[in-house]
Amino acid sequence: MNSPPLLQQLITALRCLPGVGAKSGQRMAYHLLERDRDGARHLARVLAEAMDRIGHCSRCRTLSETELCSLCANPQRDASQLCIVETPADQAIIEQAIDYRGNYYVLGGHLSPLDGIGPKEIGLEQLDQRLAEGEVKEIILATNPTVEGEATAQYIHDMARARQIKTTRIAQGVPMGGELEYVDGATLAHAFRGRSEI
Ligand code: ZN
């Protein structure tokens, strides 16, 4: 069987981007072919290299080109504070929005038993080992304020309590059901400062 024409393959491939449907995929494909072939070639090169070379930090699970990410490798960071987020994007937003000097732990999702996502799938066994090291004194729960995010926060809170580690939850200003990624920096900073112990 013949494969579809390249133009059609390009449009279909572009649709893997979030928010890109048939129409915008087509618009992008024509734009690249007619107006920006150099930009498209550059995009293709960087895309391929990023996919090959960016993995996950062995300690905090965020995206990293190296075994340890630059934050985990930085001895100036306060190892007694550990901020738990769902995604590398959430981590980047917190890091940009506020003056936080502690470390992070990236779950890569949230508990979702119906989808087969349990504690192991979001790295909670590895997190528990980290807590057992005894260095972490405060866990800051910055999971999304959704039902799943709250359930995940509760689970981690129970884990931390079993090891007598204080947990705080960012709250104020982050709308219920919202996602950190879409909260502005000032609101996030306020939510972070106003975190309360649970
Ligand atoms: Zn790391």
Residues whose N, C-alpha, C, O or C-beta is under 5 A from the ligand:
A	BS01	ZN	C57 R59 C60 R61 L68 C69 C72
